[in-house]
Structures are given as structure tokens and as C-alpha cells.
């Protein structure tokens, strides 16, 4: 490994320019030893244990002139329905969504993204809970769907 000693600001600037052109990337990654290499990429994926990150996408717009689902209504749904099924924790992010409904109309609405993480070995156990959450939200508010994305993850807490 090449070690570089920089003793003056002018020398630091010169070394930064040389490293930028020699390494073909940002100087900070090279100079501070944080550049991602194939070896370090493999290393970062081994931290933690195998988990599944399930993302659910809840819209708040309703059909037939019904008022949108309020923050209070959504948070009550989280407290009463979701939290009992995932008491270890969850994350909610507010967003703005867009989707095409079954009539072909494009709908824009405020939305929520809910993320729950659980060990991969518990995926089959949690699947009925997740489907229950999706189906109940749709039936309660007359919606067409709640989006779902399951992603393999490595997690450590």
C-alpha cells in the first residue's frame, strides 16, 4: 500500500490533484482509505444476519368523492393493526405517490411507506400478517391496493 505524508497545505493540494487523476475517483475516498474495492464490498455485506425488509406503500386518496385518509386515521391504523403484529419496531415515512387506477386515471396523493425488518427465517410466519394489513387497509378505506416490496437485507441491531 502506498503511504503519502503531507506536511503543508500546498503539498496537500498537489497530492489531491495527483490522486484524483491517478486513482480516477474522488480524492477523499483515496486519501482517507474509504474507497470501495471488491474486497471491501464483500466485507460490508457480511455484517449482521439475513433479514427481509418489507416495504408497504399506503395511499391516502379515496374514490367516489370520499375525503382523503387523515394522518390521525393512518396513525390509529398503525397503532391498532400494524404495531401488534410487529412490536419489535417499524419505520414510517411520509411521501407523495402517483399510480394508475383500474380505470386508467393517474392519481396523485399523499402516501406513507412502512418498512418492517425481520429475520429471513421468519418470513413465512410474517407473510399472513402483512397480507392481513394490506387487505384490511383496502377494505376499510375502499382502496384498490397497498403496494408491497420484499427485499433481502443484512441487518444488525
MARNU-665626 format. One record per residue (C-alpha): x, y, z. Coordinates in pm, whole numbers, plus 50000, padded with zeros to 5 digits. Example, Ala and Ser with C-alpha at 12.3 -4.5 7.8 and 13.67 -1.06 7.14 Angstrom:
BEGIN
+-------+-------+-------+
!    xx !    yy !    zz !
+-------+-------+-------+
! 51230 ! 49550 ! 50780 !
! 51367 ! 49894 ! 50714 !
+-------+-------+-------+
This chain:
BEGIN
+-------+-------+-------+
!    xx !    yy !    zz !
+-------+-------+-------+
! 50000 ! 50000 ! 50000 !
! 50127 ! 50347 ! 49912 !
! 50166 ! 50579 ! 50213 !
! 50180 ! 50953 ! 50150 !
! 50290 ! 51208 ! 50408 !
! 50160 ! 51562 ! 50352 !
! 50318 ! 51839 ! 50557 !
! 50191 ! 52166 ! 50403 !
! 49860 ! 52286 ! 50260 !
! 50022 ! 52343 ! 49920 !
! 50161 ! 51990 ! 49919 !
! 49818 ! 51857 ! 50021 !
! 49657 ! 52031 ! 49725 !
! 49919 ! 51891 ! 49488 !
! 49876 ! 51539 ! 49627 !
! 49497 ! 51571 ! 49597 !
! 49521 ! 51664 ! 49229 !
! 49768 ! 51383 ! 49159 !
! 49550 ! 51129 ! 49340 !
! 49240 ! 51246 ! 49159 !
! 49395 ! 51181 ! 48821 !
! 49588 ! 50870 ! 48922 !
! 49301 ! 50699 ! 49101 !
! 49024 ! 50812 ! 48868 !
! 48789 ! 50893 ! 49155 !
! 48721 ! 51136 ! 49434 !
! 49029 ! 51225 ! 49632 !
! 48855 ! 51186 ! 49964 !
! 48793 ! 50816 ! 49903 !
! 49154 ! 50751 ! 49808 !
! 49318 ! 50983 ! 50058 !
! 49119 ! 50860 ! 50355 !
! 49121 ! 50491 ! 50265 !
! 48746 ! 50466 ! 50218 !
! 48744 ! 50373 ! 49851 !
! 48515 ! 50078 ! 49786 !
! 48701 ! 49783 ! 49642 !
! 48565 ! 49440 ! 49555 !
! 48716 ! 49304 ! 49880 !
! 48555 ! 49575 ! 50095 !
! 48221 ! 49536 ! 49914 !
! 48212 ! 49169 ! 50004 !
! 48310 ! 49256 ! 50359 !
! 48025 ! 49506 ! 50407 !
! 47760 ! 49251 ! 50309 !
! 47866 ! 49009 ! 50582 !
! 47771 ! 49233 ! 50875 !
! 47461 ! 49128 ! 51058 !
! 47224 ! 48845 ! 50985 !
! 46995 ! 48767 ! 50690 !
! 46677 ! 48972 ! 50713 !
! 46385 ! 49067 ! 50494 !
! 46287 ! 49432 ! 50459 !
! 45921 ! 49457 ! 50365 !
! 45809 ! 49794 ! 50234 !
! 45436 ! 49868 ! 50221 !
! 45304 ! 50167 ! 50029 !
! 44981 ! 50314 ! 50165 !
! 44790 ! 50573 ! 49966 !
! 44553 ! 50818 ! 50130 !
! 44334 ! 50919 ! 49835 !
! 43988 ! 50768 ! 49820 !
! 43734 ! 50711 ! 49546 !
! 43382 ! 50844 ! 49489 !
! 43444 ! 51184 ! 49645 !
! 43537 ! 51043 ! 49984 !
! 43779 ! 51262 ! 50183 !
! 44143 ! 51151 ! 50198 !
! 44260 ! 50934 ! 50486 !
! 44393 ! 51168 ! 50755 !
! 44720 ! 51141 ! 50945 !
! 44523 ! 51058 ! 51260 !
! 44334 ! 50778 ! 51084 !
! 44652 ! 50632 ! 50943 !
! 44841 ! 50650 ! 51274 !
! 44546 ! 50484 ! 51451 !
! 44564 ! 50204 ! 51190 !
! 44937 ! 50172 ! 51264 !
! 44877 ! 50159 ! 51641 !
! 44580 ! 49922 ! 51632 !
! 44669 ! 49691 ! 51342 !
! 45037 ! 49706 ! 51249 !
! 45220 ! 49757 ! 51580 !
! 45066 ! 49450 ! 51748 !
! 45194 ! 49237 ! 51458 !
! 45540 ! 49398 ! 51452 !
! 45609 ! 49507 ! 51811 !
! 45988 ! 49490 ! 51764 !
! 45974 ! 49806 ! 51552 !
! 45888 ! 49968 ! 51223 !
! 45961 ! 50282 ! 51026 !
! 45709 ! 50514 ! 50862 !
! 45799 ! 50775 ! 50605 !
! 45561 ! 51026 ! 50451 !
! 45566 ! 51063 ! 50076 !
! 45382 ! 51166 ! 49766 !
! 45269 ! 50889 ! 49538 !
! 45136 ! 50850 ! 49189 !
! 44968 ! 50548 ! 49034 !
! 44727 ! 50447 ! 48759 !
! 44396 ! 50305 ! 48879 !
! 44188 ! 50032 ! 48715 !
! 44004 ! 50290 ! 48502 !
! 44334 ! 50419 ! 48362 !
! 44328 ! 50750 ! 48552 !
! 44651 ! 50876 ! 48704 !
! 44609 ! 50954 ! 49072 !
! 44842 ! 51163 ! 49287 !
! 44817 ! 51150 ! 49662 !
! 44993 ! 51180 ! 49991 !
! 45121 ! 50842 ! 50097 !
! 45313 ! 50650 ! 50360 !
! 45591 ! 50399 ! 50324 !
! 45607 ! 50150 ! 50607 !
! 45920 ! 49938 ! 50649 !
! 45947 ! 49636 ! 50875 !
! 46259 ! 49424 ! 50913 !
! 46250 ! 49066 ! 51035 !
! 46485 ! 48767 ! 51022 !
! 46463 ! 48575 ! 50695 !
! 46375 ! 48258 ! 50884 !
! 46052 ! 48432 ! 50999 !
! 45935 ! 48533 ! 50650 !
! 45666 ! 48265 ! 50625 !
! 45541 ! 48350 ! 50973 !
! 45505 ! 48721 ! 50891 !
! 45355 ! 48683 ! 50544 !
! 44996 ! 48631 ! 50667 !
! 45028 ! 48937 ! 50893 !
! 45150 ! 49152 ! 50607 !
! 44871 ! 49035 ! 50377 !
! 44616 ! 49093 ! 50654 !
! 44741 ! 49453 ! 50694 !
! 44719 ! 49516 ! 50320 !
! 44373 ! 49366 ! 50280 !
! 44227 ! 49535 ! 50588 !
! 44353 ! 49881 ! 50485 !
! 44199 ! 49838 ! 50140 !
! 43865 ! 49716 ! 50275 !
! 43846 ! 49982 ! 50548 !
! 43902 ! 50269 ! 50307 !
! 43771 ! 50131 ! 49976 !
! 44112 ! 50126 ! 49808 !
! 44239 ! 49909 ! 49523 !
! 44573 ! 49811 ! 49669 !
! 44859 ! 49860 ! 49910 !
! 45193 ! 49814 ! 49734 !
! 45441 ! 49563 ! 49871 !
! 45814 ! 49512 ! 49808 !
! 46022 ! 49249 ! 49987 !
! 46398 ! 49295 ! 49978 !
! 46672 ! 49067 ! 50111 !
! 46889 ! 49252 ! 50361 !
! 47171 ! 49207 ! 50611 !
! 47079 ! 49372 ! 50939 !
! 47241 ! 49419 ! 51277 !
! 47086 ! 49587 ! 51577 !
+-------+-------+-------+
